[in-house]
Structure formats: C-alpha cells, structure tokens
Amino acid sequence: MGELKHLVLVQFKEGVVVEEILKGMEKMASEIDLVKGHDTGSVEMLRQGFTHVFMFTFQSAEDFVSFSGHPSHVGFSATFAASIEKILVFDYPAVLVKPPP
C-alpha cells in the first residue's frame, strides 16, 4: 500500500489566536520525521463553517499510526482540541490519478 493522507477541516472557537495554533502545528510536524508532507490552507467560511484545512502525508498507514502516538503529536493534540469548535477528519490511501509532468 502507498501513501496515506490525513485531512483535517476545522472551525476554531471564537477568540482563539489561530496564528499560535498554526505555529504549534508547524513545530509538531517538523519534530516528527514520519510526516512526509504538511499543507495548511484557510478560506473564510469554506462550507458548513469550516475555515482551515490541514493535510498531512505519510509514507504508509503504519507511519500514521506511529505518528498518532508520538509524544509531540499527543502533546499538541490537547491544545489543538481545546481550540476547536468543529472538526472533520478524513484519512485515506492516496491514489495517484495523473502522474506529475
């Protein structure tokens, strides 16, 4: 099996300093070698109130499981969870439809 994508959509609670959360997420991702890639985006009022998207790429499902239990992830997750009004998480095996040029 190939890469695994971990997609997270969130709406932060009112009053949360989003920049601090983003810095914490970047720090966490940089501390964990299992994270192959990490993207962040924001569009005001995407759909259903979600405002931010986070995409993590892992080499395998096993790497994602190891990431989930990593101390840096566990520590950051408590802060992240406390800042969230609404969340949607979707994990899926990546299927390359069109190879890069």
Summary of the structure (lengths in Angstrom):
residues: 101
radius of gyration: 14.0
end to end distance: 23.0
largest distance: 43.6
contacts: 256
relative contact order: 0.32
helix: 35%
strand: 34%
